[in-house]
Amino acid sequence: MIRVYMAGPLFSLAEREFNAALASTLDASGYGIECVLPQVECAGLPITSVAQRCLSDVSTSHFVVACLDGSDADSGTAIEITYAKQARSIPVIGYRTDFRGAETQSGVNAMILPFCDRFIDARDPSMTLLELKNAILKAIWELVPPAPRELSLTEAMYKKRNCDGYPLGAVQKTISCGYNCGCETSCGITREPLSCPANG
């Protein structure tokens, strides 16, 4: 599962309903996405516990999708974006559906836009929820590191010999398994440790 934290202003029914509808379309996309809705996770919590719960949910997510509507981006959303990028190195996908002008051409605060790994300009009034969902999915796949491919038996044998210290010569340059040979790496999506198949 790819956990996606849905950040944005959630003060009105319209804002909460839109966030939930967008999350629902992403959840139903068939790509193993699980959206985290702060309005659900924080329901019933005392106001003093909301910030900690939101940041905790950000830290356990693989992506943050942030609504940047309004005359200026919501302050809580701005904190979540900054925390995701600066403290956790979590990719941020920002989008704006609000066609009102702001200080930059994109309509987004100039201090927030650089923290977005991808920005989706959804200000065209004809843009649908489905089109926005597809744009977010495209951004996610662009930011997902390529999955390591499986080695053939011959490649694995050569790779194993190289791990044991034998030179590979030209073959070494043609094999790309996506792992760091002879060590462990961390999956960019699940954050779970993966062992080099050549070292098995």
C-alpha positions as CSV (number, residue, x, y, z in Angstrom):
1,M,0.0,0.0,0.0
2,I,1.1,3.5,-0.8
3,R,-0.1,5.9,2.0
4,V,-1.0,9.4,0.8
5,Y,-1.7,12.1,3.4
6,M,-4.4,14.5,2.1
7,A,-3.4,18.0,3.4
8,G,-5.5,21.1,2.9
9,P,-7.9,23.6,4.6
10,L,-10.7,21.7,6.3
11,F,-12.7,24.4,8.0
12,S,-15.9,24.2,5.8
13,L,-18.2,21.4,4.8
14,A,-17.3,22.0,1.1
15,E,-13.5,21.7,1.9
16,R,-14.0,18.5,3.9
17,E,-16.3,17.0,1.3
18,F,-13.9,17.8,-1.6
19,N,-10.9,16.3,0.3
20,A,-12.9,13.1,1.0
21,A,-14.2,12.8,-2.6
22,L,-10.7,13.2,-4.0
23,A,-9.3,10.7,-1.6
24,S,-12.1,8.3,-2.5
25,T,-11.2,8.4,-6.2
26,L,-7.5,7.8,-5.4
27,D,-8.4,4.9,-3.1
28,A,-10.5,3.4,-5.9
29,S,-7.9,3.8,-8.6
30,G,-6.7,0.2,-8.3
31,Y,-3.1,1.2,-7.7
32,G,-2.8,0.3,-4.0
33,I,-3.3,3.8,-2.7
34,E,-4.6,4.4,0.8
35,C,-5.4,8.0,1.6
36,V,-5.2,9.4,5.1
37,L,-7.8,12.0,5.8
38,P,-7.0,14.3,8.7
39,Q,-10.7,15.2,9.1
40,V,-11.3,11.5,9.9
41,E,-8.1,10.8,11.9
42,C,-8.6,13.9,14.1
43,A,-12.3,13.6,14.6
44,G,-13.2,13.8,18.3
45,L,-9.6,14.8,19.4
46,P,-9.1,17.8,21.7
47,I,-7.8,20.7,19.7
48,T,-4.5,20.5,21.6
49,S,-3.9,17.0,20.1
50,V,-4.7,17.8,16.5
51,A,-1.3,19.1,15.4
52,Q,0.6,16.1,16.9
53,R,-1.8,13.6,15.3
54,C,-1.5,15.3,11.9
55,L,2.3,15.3,11.9
56,S,2.3,11.7,13.1
57,D,0.1,10.8,10.1
58,V,2.4,12.7,7.8
59,S,5.5,10.9,9.1
60,T,4.0,7.5,8.3
61,S,2.9,8.4,4.8
62,H,4.8,7.9,1.5
63,F,3.4,11.1,-0.1
64,V,1.6,14.3,0.8
65,V,-1.0,15.6,-1.5
66,A,-1.7,19.2,-0.6
67,C,-4.6,21.5,-1.6
68,L,-3.2,25.1,-2.0
69,D,-6.4,26.9,-2.6
70,G,-7.3,30.2,-1.1
71,S,-5.9,33.7,-1.2
72,D,-3.0,32.2,0.7
73,A,-2.3,28.6,1.5
74,D,-3.7,27.3,4.8
75,S,-1.2,27.7,7.6
76,G,-1.6,24.1,8.9
77,T,-1.1,22.8,5.4
78,A,2.1,24.9,5.1
79,I,3.4,23.3,8.3
80,E,2.6,19.8,7.1
81,I,4.3,20.4,3.8
82,T,7.4,21.8,5.5
83,Y,7.5,19.0,8.0
84,A,7.2,16.4,5.2
85,K,10.0,17.8,3.2
86,Q,12.4,19.1,5.7
87,A,12.0,16.6,8.6
88,R,11.0,13.4,6.8
89,S,12.1,13.8,3.1
90,I,8.6,12.8,2.0
91,P,7.6,13.9,-1.5
92,V,4.9,16.6,-1.7
93,I,2.4,17.0,-4.6
94,G,0.6,20.4,-4.5
95,Y,-2.4,21.4,-6.5
96,R,-4.5,24.5,-6.8
97,T,-8.1,24.6,-8.1
98,D,-8.7,28.2,-7.0
99,F,-8.5,30.6,-10.1
100,R,-8.2,33.8,-8.0
101,G,-4.9,35.6,-8.4
102,A,-2.1,35.6,-5.8
103,E,1.5,36.7,-5.6
104,T,2.9,34.3,-8.2
105,Q,1.8,33.2,-11.6
106,S,0.9,29.8,-10.2
107,G,-1.3,31.4,-7.6
108,V,0.7,29.8,-4.8
109,N,2.7,31.5,-2.1
110,A,6.3,31.8,-3.2
111,M,7.6,30.3,0.0
112,I,5.5,27.2,-0.4
113,L,5.9,26.3,-4.1
114,P,9.6,25.3,-3.8
115,F,8.6,22.6,-1.3
116,C,6.4,20.9,-3.8
117,D,8.1,18.1,-5.8
118,R,5.2,18.4,-8.3
119,F,2.6,21.1,-8.7
120,I,-0.7,20.6,-10.5
121,D,-2.3,23.7,-11.9
122,A,-6.0,22.8,-11.8
123,R,-7.4,26.3,-12.0
124,D,-9.2,25.7,-15.3
125,P,-12.9,25.7,-14.3
126,S,-13.6,22.9,-16.8
127,M,-11.2,20.5,-15.0
128,T,-13.0,17.6,-13.4
129,L,-12.3,15.6,-10.2
130,L,-11.4,12.6,-12.4
131,E,-8.8,14.7,-14.3
132,L,-7.3,16.0,-11.1
133,K,-7.1,12.4,-9.8
134,N,-5.3,11.3,-12.9
135,A,-2.8,14.2,-12.7
136,I,-2.1,13.2,-9.1
137,L,-1.5,9.6,-10.0
138,K,0.8,10.6,-12.8
139,A,2.8,12.8,-10.3
140,I,3.0,9.9,-7.9
141,W,4.4,7.5,-10.5
142,E,6.9,10.1,-11.7
143,L,8.2,10.3,-8.1
144,V,8.2,6.6,-7.4
145,P,11.7,5.1,-7.7
146,P,11.8,2.4,-10.4
147,A,11.2,-1.1,-9.1
148,P,14.3,-3.3,-9.2
149,R,13.9,-5.9,-12.0
150,E,14.5,-9.6,-11.3
151,L,17.8,-11.0,-12.4
152,S,18.1,-14.0,-14.7
153,L,19.9,-17.0,-13.3
154,T,23.0,-16.2,-15.4
155,E,23.0,-12.6,-14.3
156,A,22.5,-13.6,-10.6
157,M,25.4,-16.0,-10.9
158,Y,27.7,-13.3,-12.3
159,K,26.4,-10.8,-9.7
160,K,27.0,-13.3,-6.9
161,R,30.6,-13.8,-8.1
162,N,31.1,-10.1,-8.1
163,C,29.8,-9.8,-4.5
164,D,32.3,-12.4,-3.5
165,G,35.1,-10.2,-4.9
166,Y,35.5,-11.7,-8.4
167,P,35.9,-9.2,-11.2
168,L,33.0,-9.0,-13.7
169,G,34.6,-6.8,-16.4
170,A,32.3,-5.7,-19.1
171,V,29.4,-7.7,-17.8
172,Q,29.3,-5.5,-14.7
173,K,28.4,-2.5,-16.8
174,T,25.4,-4.1,-18.4
175,I,23.7,-5.5,-15.3
176,S,21.4,-3.1,-13.4
177,C,19.3,-4.8,-10.8
178,G,18.4,-1.7,-8.9
179,Y,20.0,-2.8,-5.7
180,N,23.2,-1.9,-4.1
181,C,25.2,-5.0,-4.6
182,G,26.3,-6.8,-1.4
183,C,24.4,-4.6,1.0
184,E,20.9,-3.7,2.1
185,T,18.9,-0.8,0.7
186,S,15.5,0.7,1.6
187,C,12.5,0.6,-0.6
188,G,11.4,4.1,-1.6
189,I,7.7,3.2,-1.3
190,T,7.4,1.0,1.7
191,R,10.5,2.2,3.5
192,E,11.1,-1.5,4.3
193,P,14.6,-3.0,4.1
194,L,15.4,-5.0,1.0
195,S,18.2,-7.4,0.6
196,C,20.3,-7.5,-2.5
197,P,19.2,-10.6,-4.5
198,A,22.7,-11.2,-5.5
199,N,23.8,-11.5,-1.9
200,G,21.3,-14.2,-1.1
